[in-house]
């Protein structure tokens, strides 16, 4: 799992690519949290899932953890461009009631 982050204006864009599973989640959590902590002035955080080839329930836990971190910092979090399979899992989980999709 690769994690990259860029600031665009005051918005932090975090892009994930690869497979989000139990093996890759811890490293992705660490990298993502570091990006958030290094950009505390962000107006919002957008997590781009367009390059995530596979995601299981570990991905839901990953996103909820980042939501909790961002929420404590009063920074809204959004999910951007999940592929069809990931979107289906996220819909079924009800995660969009916590973390809306970015348009």
Secondary structure, 3 states (H helix, E strand, C coil): CEEEEEEECCEEEEEEEEEECHHHHHHHHHHHHHHHHCCCCCCEEEEEEEEEEEECHHHHHHHHHHHHHHHHCCCEEEEECCCHHHHHHHHHHCHHHCCCECC
